[in-house]
Amino acid sequence: MRIALLAVLLAGGLLAQRHHVNINTETPEGQALQAIGQESDDAKKLAAYEKFVADNPKSENLIWVYEQMEPLYAKANQPDKAIEVGEKVIAADPEDLATALTTLKAAEAKKDPDQVKKWSATAAGIAQKVAAASKPADEEEEDWKKHVEFAKQVNTYSEYSLYAMALQTTDPRKKADLIETLYARNPQSQYSAQLIPLALQAYQQVNDTDAGIALAEKVLAKDPTNDAMLLVAANGYMQKNKEPDKVIAYSGKLVEVMNAKPKPDGVTDADWASRKASTIGLAHYFPGKVYFNQKKYGQADKELRIALPLLESNPALKPEVLFLLGFSDYKLENPMDALKYLQQCAAIRSPFQAQAAKNVTVIKSQYRAVKQ
């Protein structure tokens, strides 16, 4: 993003001085403004503007004065004051793009996620309107091109502001909200893809599986072959033990996508083989567990047998897959395989270890013909 160009455009005063001042030196108001204009000290100038506002609350020059005050407040590290006067200017002139940008920067300086979200939306809305408008008849072609370029830069910057604030904020809800706001505004933004995983992590922090699923499905609606989001959606529905058809559908799509996906650039053959195997293993584990919970042991056995070797290096899931396979084969009256899987499970320390050992004893007792 060419953020540097924004600074150049602002420094050049492209959209500065949108509002004009009328100084009549024959009046106390005009004399006050003239004196302020001659003041070189920023702190004194700001104090004089504040006094002017207090003394002249109905002045025709009030919006112009606020426009001068906002960058002075920003420079004095008073973002609340800068935002306050920015709101007044925008209320009087809803299409003041430079003020919207300056106020957004004040919100960033305050490190306030809510204000950044608000002013990012304000700046983007004005910028998009300017960029889409027709050239006014009284404006030079070259000047209008600069206005449009500035608007496009502000629009891009408004996306960057959400990105930067999302990285800074520690509140999981606000982080996710900023990311979702950015994605809703522009799914193709250069920042969206980088932030989606952070939003999912934020939802995990607050145990909001529904929000994580919803976000994954928003991405999949635009990018149906996104393997990361297919994984999130399938896992989310499985964890919630609801809508099993979606678990099976997303898992099936995930297998299809991973089998067709080429190795990404910069990834070693070994790393890609490991990642691919692990992902496909999960894509068989999810429906396997769904079928197991539905007591469809034949289908569960089929999926879990495929998953097992692919999840060999997953210490968290391997014992569970062994246990589910052992129980399924027991129900399918396949004691030899049931005993094999349950004995393997009983040899691994996990939440399934004790029950697997008990089941081994039961099987040996019921099927005395099994070789021990």
HUKATA-V133324 format. One record per helix or strand. SS is the DSSP state (a for helix, b for strand). FROM is the first residue (numbers start at 0). TO is the last residue. If there is no record, write none. Layout:
# HUKATA-V133324
SS|FROM|TO, SS|FROM|TO
This chain:
# HUKATA-V133324
a|2|10, a|27|37, a|41|54, a|61|74, a|78|91, a|96|109, a|112|131, a|140|167, a|171|184, a|191|204, a|208|221, a|226|239, a|243|259, a|268|292, a|296|309, a|317|330, a|334|345, a|352|365
